[in-house]
């Protein structure tokens, strides 16, 4: 996932959804999807694929928004070869925006505290979405991914929570004072062991800020290191 440097062509669908508002590309993902700012809204647009859908994300945002700060869905739709999601803009910047990339200690603390707040806020017993290891293995199999045998049996669960599902650093928004403000990109949200999020979030810190941030992140979350669960869920993420 990268911040575009401008110059991207505007798809006709995005132009129509913008309704005349100026369009600025703000995020480009590995699957060819682009998120655009259009005035006071964001338009997420890209090709359809088997890994996740924007319809799934719209459902999860609507559910999670009852308990935790997430963008409000305005519109979601799809055609045979594209999909889109329009949300109201939420105050704050991504934790990897230039300002926060230059202040990694602040960003890392906010990411850890924000993930813990998300896990504590969302009620497992009311969550209709699943992100357990069996469900993830089944989705991988449906995409013809052969997961190594050693990853088919997870460690015992530490604590079941409603996981973000893509808790990488860019998906935490920070307020002007450097506190966590909200979470975005919840297309895989569902119940699972909290280490499924913690391990991936910690792994993403090195991608975005360089090595050496795990301890600060775990301290901000409020948990001791767990090398076995961390290694398992990082490997599962990379394999699926």
C-alpha positions as CSV (number, residue, x, y, z in Angstrom):
1,X,0.0,0.0,0.0
2,X,1.4,3.4,-1.0
3,X,0.5,7.0,-1.1
4,X,0.1,8.0,-4.8
5,X,2.2,10.9,-6.1
6,X,-0.6,12.1,-8.4
7,X,-1.1,11.7,-12.1
8,X,-3.4,8.7,-11.8
9,X,-6.2,8.5,-14.4
10,X,-9.7,9.0,-12.9
11,X,-12.1,6.1,-13.7
12,X,-15.5,7.2,-15.1
13,X,-17.2,5.7,-12.1
14,X,-15.2,7.7,-9.7
15,X,-15.8,10.9,-11.6
16,X,-19.5,10.3,-11.5
17,X,-19.5,9.5,-7.8
18,X,-17.5,12.6,-7.0
19,X,-20.4,14.8,-8.3
20,X,-18.1,17.6,-9.4
21,X,-15.9,17.6,-6.3
22,X,-12.1,17.9,-6.8
23,X,-10.5,14.4,-6.8
24,X,-7.2,13.7,-5.0
25,X,-5.8,10.1,-4.9
26,X,-4.7,9.3,-1.4
27,X,-4.1,5.6,-1.3
28,X,-3.1,2.8,-3.7
29,X,-3.3,-0.8,-2.7
30,X,-1.6,-3.9,-4.0
31,X,-4.7,-5.1,-5.8
32,X,-5.0,-2.0,-8.0
33,X,-7.6,-0.2,-5.9
34,X,-7.4,3.5,-5.3
35,X,-8.9,5.6,-2.6
36,X,-9.8,9.2,-3.6
37,X,-10.7,12.2,-1.5
38,X,-13.7,14.0,-3.1
39,X,-14.5,17.0,-1.0
40,X,-15.8,15.8,2.4
41,X,-16.0,12.2,1.3
42,X,-13.7,9.3,0.3
43,X,-14.3,7.1,-2.7
44,X,-12.7,3.7,-2.6
45,X,-12.7,2.1,-6.1
46,X,-11.0,-0.9,-7.7
47,X,-11.3,-4.1,-9.6
48,X,-13.4,-7.0,-8.1
49,X,-11.3,-9.8,-6.6
50,X,-11.8,-12.9,-4.5
51,X,-9.9,-11.8,-1.4
52,X,-12.4,-9.4,0.1
53,X,-15.2,-7.2,-1.2
54,X,-16.4,-3.7,-0.5
55,X,-19.8,-5.0,0.2
56,X,-18.3,-7.0,3.0
57,X,-16.5,-3.8,4.2
58,X,-19.7,-1.8,4.1
59,X,-21.5,-4.4,6.3
60,X,-18.6,-4.4,8.8
61,X,-18.3,-0.7,9.0
62,X,-22.0,-0.3,9.7
63,X,-21.8,-2.9,12.4
64,X,-18.6,-1.7,14.1
65,X,-19.7,1.9,14.0
66,X,-22.1,1.2,16.8
67,X,-19.2,0.9,19.2
68,X,-16.0,2.4,17.8
69,X,-15.0,5.3,15.5
70,X,-15.0,4.2,11.8
71,X,-16.1,6.0,8.6
72,X,-19.8,6.3,7.9
73,X,-20.9,4.5,4.7
74,X,-22.7,6.7,2.1
75,X,-22.9,4.3,-0.8
76,X,-21.6,0.9,-1.9
77,X,-22.0,-0.7,-5.3
78,X,-20.4,-3.0,-7.9
79,X,-20.5,-4.0,-11.5
80,X,-19.2,-7.2,-13.2
81,X,-15.6,-5.8,-13.1
82,X,-15.4,-3.1,-10.5
83,X,-16.6,-2.1,-7.0
84,X,-16.8,1.0,-5.0
85,X,-17.4,2.3,-1.5
86,X,-18.2,6.0,-0.6
87,X,-17.7,7.1,3.0
88,X,-17.9,10.4,4.9
89,X,-14.4,11.8,5.6
90,X,-13.3,11.2,9.2
91,X,-11.1,13.6,11.0
92,X,-7.4,12.6,11.3
93,X,-4.6,11.4,9.1
94,X,-3.3,7.9,8.4
95,X,-0.5,6.9,10.8
96,X,1.8,6.7,7.8
97,X,1.1,10.2,6.5
98,X,4.3,12.2,6.1
99,X,3.8,14.0,9.5
100,X,3.5,10.8,11.4
101,X,6.2,9.0,9.5
102,X,8.5,11.7,10.8
103,X,7.2,11.1,14.3
104,X,7.2,7.3,14.5
105,X,7.3,7.1,18.3
106,X,4.0,9.0,18.5
107,X,2.5,7.0,15.7
108,X,3.5,3.6,17.1
109,X,2.0,4.4,20.6
110,X,-1.2,5.5,18.9
111,X,-1.4,2.4,16.8
112,X,-1.0,0.1,19.9
113,X,-3.5,2.1,22.0
114,X,-6.0,2.2,19.2
115,X,-5.8,-1.5,18.5
116,X,-6.4,-2.3,22.2
117,X,-9.3,0.1,22.3
118,X,-10.8,-1.5,19.2
119,X,-10.5,-5.0,20.7
120,X,-12.0,-3.8,24.0
121,X,-14.9,-2.0,22.4
122,X,-16.3,-4.5,19.9
123,X,-18.5,-7.2,21.5
124,X,-17.5,-10.7,20.5
125,X,-20.9,-12.2,21.4
126,X,-22.7,-9.9,19.0
127,X,-20.3,-10.1,16.1
128,X,-21.8,-11.9,13.0
129,X,-18.4,-12.0,11.3
130,X,-15.7,-14.7,11.5
131,X,-11.9,-14.3,11.2
132,X,-10.9,-17.5,12.9
133,X,-8.1,-19.6,11.5
134,X,-10.5,-22.2,10.0
135,X,-12.4,-19.5,8.2
136,X,-9.2,-18.0,6.9
137,X,-7.9,-21.4,5.7
138,X,-11.2,-22.0,4.0
139,X,-11.0,-18.7,2.1
140,X,-7.4,-19.4,1.1
141,X,-8.5,-22.8,-0.2
142,X,-11.2,-21.2,-2.2
143,X,-8.6,-19.0,-3.9
144,X,-6.5,-22.1,-4.6
145,X,-3.8,-21.2,-2.0
146,X,-2.0,-24.2,-0.6
147,X,-1.3,-23.3,3.0
148,X,1.7,-25.1,4.5
149,X,0.8,-28.0,6.8
150,X,2.4,-26.5,9.9
151,X,0.0,-23.5,9.7
152,X,-3.2,-25.6,9.7
153,X,-3.2,-26.0,13.5
154,X,-3.0,-22.6,15.4
155,X,-1.7,-22.1,18.9
156,X,-4.4,-22.0,21.6
157,X,-6.3,-18.7,21.6
158,X,-5.0,-16.1,24.0
159,X,-8.2,-14.0,24.0
160,X,-11.0,-14.0,21.4
161,X,-11.8,-10.4,20.2
162,X,-13.4,-8.9,17.2
163,X,-10.2,-8.4,15.1
164,X,-9.7,-5.6,12.6
165,X,-8.5,-8.1,10.0
166,X,-5.9,-5.8,8.4
167,X,-4.4,-4.0,11.4
168,X,-1.4,-2.7,9.4
169,X,-0.1,0.8,10.4
170,X,-1.8,2.8,7.6
171,X,-5.3,1.7,8.8
172,X,-5.1,3.7,12.1
173,X,-6.0,7.4,11.8
174,X,-4.4,9.8,14.2
175,X,-5.8,13.1,15.5
176,X,-3.9,16.4,15.4
177,X,-2.5,15.7,18.9
178,X,-1.1,12.3,17.9
179,X,-3.8,10.1,19.6
180,X,-5.6,7.4,17.7
181,X,-8.8,8.7,16.2
182,X,-10.4,5.9,14.1
183,X,-9.8,2.8,12.1
184,X,-10.4,2.2,8.3
185,X,-10.3,-0.7,5.9
186,X,-12.3,-3.2,7.9
187,X,-13.2,-5.5,5.1
188,X,-11.9,-8.6,6.9
189,X,-13.2,-7.7,10.4
190,X,-14.3,-10.7,12.5
191,X,-13.9,-12.8,15.6
192,X,-10.4,-14.3,16.1
193,X,-7.5,-14.5,18.5
194,X,-6.2,-11.0,19.3
195,X,-2.7,-12.1,18.3
196,X,-4.0,-12.4,14.7
197,X,-4.1,-8.5,14.7
198,X,-1.3,-7.8,17.1
199,X,1.3,-9.9,15.2
200,X,0.4,-8.3,11.8
201,X,0.2,-4.8,13.2
202,X,3.7,-5.2,14.8
203,X,5.1,-6.6,11.6
204,X,3.8,-3.6,9.6
205,X,5.7,-1.2,11.9
206,X,9.0,-2.2,10.4
207,X,7.7,-1.8,6.8
208,X,6.6,1.7,7.6
209,X,9.0,3.1,10.3
210,X,12.0,0.7,10.2
211,X,13.0,-1.9,12.8
212,X,12.9,-1.7,16.6
213,X,9.3,-0.7,17.4
214,X,7.8,-3.9,18.7
215,X,8.4,-3.2,22.4
216,X,6.9,0.3,22.2
217,X,3.8,-1.1,20.3
218,X,3.2,-4.0,22.8
219,X,3.6,-1.6,25.7
220,X,1.0,0.8,24.3
221,X,-1.3,-2.1,23.6
222,X,-0.7,-3.5,27.1
223,X,0.6,-7.0,26.5
224,X,3.8,-9.0,27.0
225,X,5.6,-10.5,24.0
226,X,4.4,-13.9,22.8
227,X,6.9,-15.1,20.2
228,X,5.0,-18.3,19.4
229,X,1.7,-16.7,18.6
230,X,3.4,-13.7,16.9
231,X,5.4,-16.0,14.6
232,X,2.4,-18.2,13.8
233,X,0.1,-15.3,12.8
234,X,2.7,-13.5,10.8
235,X,3.4,-16.7,8.9
236,X,-0.3,-17.3,8.4
237,X,-0.7,-13.7,7.1
238,X,2.1,-14.1,4.6
239,X,0.8,-17.5,3.5
240,X,-2.8,-16.4,2.8
